[in-house]
Amino acid sequence: MKNTNLNDDDLEILKLLFDQWKFRLAQYWSLMLKFYFATSILMLLPLMHGTWGVQLDALGIPMWILPVFGLATSIAIYFLARVEINRINEIKSCINNTIKEASLRFNEALPSENKLRGAHQNFPFVFLCFQSVLAIIMIIFILRS
């Protein structure tokens, strides 16, 4: 019969990995929401500058540059987000491997492989698509005015 008890070192490693996973996931969500909110505002700025009281005429640049720059920033954020998601998934794999090595089953206490997979795995792609459509609409609107 296998020993199903974790020793103190295994428990400490598991706690550290789980804390790191939670921290990275919280940081990921926080930063992604801030970045995507900022790029969305950047894309909407040419349309809303009068309402928001921002003087864009003083910049001396064409208005269509802002949505294009916002889209380029969104694409860069997408690739950075994918890198961070891969790191988060590596930590999750380490947690699962540590538990498998100790031959324990605490599936309910661990991050599930399928829980919220679509939410944080595909979040960057969904926002990239949304912001691409927003940028195209804004560029067409600006060029028509």
Secondary structure as the mmCIF struct_conf table of DSSP 4:
data_model
#
loop_
_struct_conf.conf_type_id
_struct_conf.id
_struct_conf.beg_label_comp_id
_struct_conf.beg_label_asym_id
_struct_conf.beg_label_seq_id
_struct_conf.end_label_comp_id
_struct_conf.end_label_asym_id
_struct_conf.end_label_seq_id
HELX_RH_AL_P HELX_RH_AL_P1 ASP A 8 TRP A 52
TURN_TY1_P TURN_TY1_P1 GLY A 53 GLY A 53
HELX_RH_3T_P HELX_RH_3T_P1 ASP A 57 LEU A 59
BEND BEND1 ILE A 61 ILE A 61
TURN_TY1_P TURN_TY1_P2 MET A 63 TRP A 64
HELX_RH_AL_P HELX_RH_AL_P2 ILE A 65 GLU A 101
TURN_TY1_P TURN_TY1_P3 ALA A 102 SER A 103
HELX_RH_3T_P HELX_RH_3T_P2 ASN A 107 ALA A 109
BEND BEND2 LEU A 110 LEU A 110
BEND BEND3 GLU A 113 ASN A 114
TURN_TY1_P TURN_TY1_P4 LYS A 115 LEU A 116
HELX_RH_AL_P HELX_RH_AL_P3 ARG A 117 ARG A 144
#
